[in-house]
Amino acid sequence: MGVRFLDYLAPFCQLLPEISKPERKIAFKEKVLWTSLTLLIFLVCCQVPLFGIMSSDSADPLYWIRVIIASNRGTLMELGISPIVTSGLIMQLLAGAKLLEVGDSPKDRAVFNGAQKLFGMVITFGQATVYVLTGMYGDPSELGAGICFLIVLQLFCSGLIVLLLDELLQKGYGLGSGISLFIATNICETIVWKAFSPTTINTGRGTVCNRSVVTFCLTHLSWDRMSVPWCGG
């Protein structure tokens, strides 16, 4: 018999921000509008840099998994969807192993979803704290306690926004799942940015554009294919 641990979390779940269920059927046009607004907020957060971090030329330790967790280094979307996925997996695992007793009533399901959200917020705060203390944004002693707290606060607030956006889509206001949409949007953004990025790179033979599409066109239109015009740094 499982432990009714969720009963102890119910008072705390009532204090969490929550998206109310729609009182009427949402029209398709409204769902498209809400989905577009959600993705717009996500894309803006992907481009807003964190305030107070130090620039670093070191390799990104999470480079190969950022596409999976819809994360952008050094931005408000540093954590991506990892808190949502982690909290969901752990709570479902505990419920499946009968370590948590979850009933079939709407009240029990609401408490379970609230506990999952609460756990996601705890993971967000813990993950943000670990990122800062391990020096991912610079030496904490050089940043100072105030800047470290500000970075953690930014990551926590952005993680809470992601949780609410995912809940908004799950409650029926939008189309599809927030997790899958965020991953697909992050992949599309990466492809477009790599194709038309205004940045330049040094290949050892000079500075060339980092825009793959523009570089391809300029290279094949240029008489000297070893150099790309209009891309000097």
LINWO-V18065 format. One record per residue. N is the residue number from 0. RES is the residue in one small letter. PHI is phi in degrees with one decimal (* if undefined). BURIAL is # if it has 16 or more other C-alpha atoms within 10 Angstrom, else .. D_FIRST is the distance of its C-alpha to the first C-alpha in Angstrom with 1 decimal. Layout:
# LINWO-V18065
N:RES:PHI:BURIAL:D_FIRST, N:RES:PHI:BURIAL:D_FIRST
This chain:
# LINWO-V18065
0:m:*:.:0.0, 1:g:-75.1:.:3.8, 2:v:-90.9:.:6.7, 3:r:-79.4:.:9.3, 4:f:-69.6:.:11.9, 5:l:-65.2:#:13.9, 6:d:-63.8:.:14.9, 7:y:-75.7:.:16.9, 8:l:-90.2:.:18.6, 9:a:-57.2:#:19.6, 10:p:-61.9:.:22.8, 11:f:-73.5:.:23.9, 12:c:-65.4:#:23.4, 13:q:-69.6:.:25.9, 14:l:-89.0:.:28.5, 15:l:-79.5:.:28.5, 16:p:-64.8:.:31.3, 17:e:-140.8:.:30.3, 18:i:-90.1:.:32.2, 19:s:-72.7:.:32.3, 20:k:-70.5:.:32.0, 21:p:-66.0:.:35.4, 22:e:-83.6:.:36.6, 23:r:-139.4:.:38.8, 24:k:-73.3:.:39.0, 25:i:-81.8:.:40.2, 26:a:-69.2:.:43.4, 27:f:-61.8:.:43.8, 28:k:-63.3:.:46.5, 29:e:-67.7:.:44.3, 30:k:-63.3:#:41.5, 31:v:-63.2:.:44.0, 32:l:-64.6:.:45.2, 33:w:-64.8:#:41.9, 34:t:-65.1:#:41.1, 35:s:-64.5:.:44.5, 36:l:-64.5:.:44.0, 37:t:-62.7:#:40.7, 38:l:-67.4:#:42.3, 39:l:-64.4:.:45.3, 40:i:-61.6:.:43.3, 41:f:-62.6:#:41.5, 42:l:-66.5:#:44.9, 43:v:-63.2:.:46.5, 44:c:-64.3:#:43.7, 45:c:-70.6:#:44.3, 46:q:-109.3:.:47.9, 47:v:-83.4:.:47.8, 48:p:-74.1:#:48.0, 49:l:-70.8:#:46.1, 50:f:-81.0:.:48.4, 51:g:98.9:.:49.3, 52:i:-79.9:#:48.4, 53:m:-97.7:.:51.0, 54:s:-67.7:.:52.2, 55:s:-139.4:.:51.5, 56:d:-96.2:.:53.0, 57:s:-71.9:.:50.4, 58:a:-67.1:.:48.4, 59:d:-80.8:.:45.2, 60:p:-68.4:.:42.2, 61:l:-108.9:.:40.1, 62:y:-58.4:.:42.9, 63:w:-79.6:.:41.3, 64:i:-111.6:.:38.0, 65:r:-66.3:#:39.4, 66:v:-66.0:#:39.9, 67:i:-69.9:#:36.3, 68:i:-97.6:#:35.0, 69:a:54.1:#:37.9, 70:s:-116.6:#:39.3, 71:n:-125.2:#:42.8, 72:r:-67.2:#:43.9, 73:g:76.5:#:45.3, 74:t:-117.1:#:44.5, 75:l:-63.3:#:42.0, 76:m:-93.6:#:40.0, 77:e:-60.7:#:39.6, 78:l:-83.1:#:35.8, 79:g:62.1:#:35.9, 80:i:-99.7:#:32.6, 81:s:-59.8:#:30.8, 82:p:-63.3:#:28.7, 83:i:-64.8:#:27.5, 84:v:-64.5:.:26.8, 85:t:-64.0:#:25.1, 86:s:-64.3:#:22.8, 87:g:-63.5:#:22.0, 88:l:-64.7:.:21.2, 89:i:-67.3:.:19.0, 90:m:-66.5:#:16.9, 91:q:-66.0:.:16.7, 92:l:-66.3:.:15.8, 93:l:-65.2:.:12.9, 94:a:-68.8:.:11.7, 95:g:-67.5:.:12.5, 96:a:-84.5:.:10.8, 97:k:64.0:.:7.4, 98:l:-79.5:.:8.2, 99:l:-119.9:#:8.9, 100:e:-91.8:#:7.6, 101:v:-120.7:#:10.9, 102:g:-82.2:.:12.2, 103:d:-95.0:.:15.5, 104:s:-72.8:.:17.6, 105:p:-57.7:.:20.5, 106:k:-65.5:.:19.4, 107:d:-65.4:#:16.1, 108:r:-66.4:.:18.0, 109:a:-66.3:.:20.7, 110:v:-66.5:#:18.6, 111:f:-64.4:#:17.1, 112:n:-65.6:#:20.8, 113:g:-65.9:#:22.0, 114:a:-65.8:#:19.6, 115:q:-64.5:#:20.8, 116:k:-66.0:#:24.3, 117:l:-61.4:#:23.9, 118:f:-64.7:#:22.6, 119:g:-64.4:#:25.6, 120:m:-68.3:#:28.0, 121:v:-64.3:.:26.7, 122:i:-64.5:#:27.3, 123:t:-60.4:#:30.7, 124:f:-64.3:#:31.8, 125:g:-64.7:.:30.7, 126:q:-66.7:#:32.4, 127:a:-63.6:#:35.5, 128:t:-64.1:#:35.8, 129:v:-64.7:.:35.5, 130:y:-57.6:#:38.2, 131:v:-71.6:#:40.5, 132:l:-69.8:#:40.1, 133:t:-84.1:.:40.6, 134:g:82.0:.:44.0, 135:m:-69.3:#:43.4, 136:y:-114.4:#:45.7, 137:g:122.9:#:48.0, 138:d:-64.3:.:48.0, 139:p:-57.3:.:46.0, 140:s:-68.2:.:48.8, 141:e:-81.1:.:51.4, 142:l:-68.9:#:49.4, 143:g:94.4:.:48.8, 144:a:-64.5:.:45.8, 145:g:-64.4:.:46.8, 146:i:-67.5:#:47.0, 147:c:-61.1:#:43.7, 148:f:-63.3:.:41.9, 149:l:-65.7:.:43.7, 150:i:-65.5:#:42.6, 151:v:-61.3:#:38.9, 152:l:-64.1:.:39.3, 153:q:-62.6:#:40.9, 154:l:-66.4:#:38.1, 155:f:-66.6:#:35.4, 156:c:-65.2:#:37.2, 157:s:-66.8:#:37.8, 158:g:-65.0:#:34.2, 159:l:-65.4:#:33.3, 160:i:-62.0:#:35.9, 161:v:-63.1:#:34.4, 162:l:-60.7:#:31.0, 163:l:-70.6:#:32.7, 164:l:-65.2:#:34.9, 165:d:-65.1:#:32.1, 166:e:-66.6:#:30.3, 167:l:-59.3:#:33.7, 168:l:-73.5:#:33.9, 169:q:-68.9:#:30.4, 170:k:-76.0:.:31.0, 171:g:103.8:#:33.8, 172:y:-79.5:#:36.8, 173:g:-125.0:#:37.7, 174:l:-108.5:#:37.8, 175:g:78.1:.:35.2, 176:s:-100.1:#:32.7, 177:g:-63.6:#:33.6, 178:i:-63.0:#:32.6, 179:s:-65.4:.:34.7, 180:l:-66.4:#:37.5, 181:f:-66.5:#:37.7, 182:i:-65.3:#:37.7, 183:a:-63.3:.:40.4, 184:t:-65.3:#:42.4, 185:n:-64.5:#:42.4, 186:i:-66.0:#:43.6, 187:c:-63.2:.:46.4, 188:e:-63.5:.:47.4, 189:t:-63.4:.:47.7, 190:i:-63.9:.:49.9, 191:v:-65.5:.:52.2, 192:w:-65.9:.:52.5, 193:k:-67.5:.:53.4, 194:a:-79.8:#:55.9, 195:f:-126.6:.:57.6, 196:s:-64.4:#:56.9, 197:p:-81.4:.:59.9, 198:t:-77.6:.:59.2, 199:t:-123.7:.:61.4, 200:i:-131.8:.:60.9, 201:n:-100.7:.:63.3, 202:t:-91.0:.:63.6, 203:g:95.8:.:66.2, 204:r:-113.5:.:69.0, 205:g:129.2:.:68.8, 206:t:-89.3:#:66.5, 207:v:-127.7:#:65.2, 208:c:-68.7:#:63.0, 209:n:-92.5:#:59.3, 210:r:-84.7:#:59.3, 211:s:-64.5:#:59.0, 212:v:-68.3:.:60.5, 213:v:-65.3:.:63.4, 214:t:-62.3:#:64.1, 215:f:-61.8:.:64.2, 216:c:-66.1:.:66.7, 217:l:-66.4:#:68.9, 218:t:-65.7:#:69.0, 219:h:-82.6:.:70.2, 220:l:-92.5:.:72.7, 221:s:-88.2:.:74.1, 222:w:-68.9:.:77.0, 223:d:-97.1:.:75.6, 224:r:-78.9:.:72.1, 225:m:-86.3:.:71.4, 226:s:-133.2:#:71.3, 227:v:-110.8:#:69.7, 228:p:-70.3:#:71.8, 229:w:65.4:.:70.7, 230:c:-123.2:#:67.8, 231:g:-67.4:.:69.3, 232:g:-101.4:.:67.5
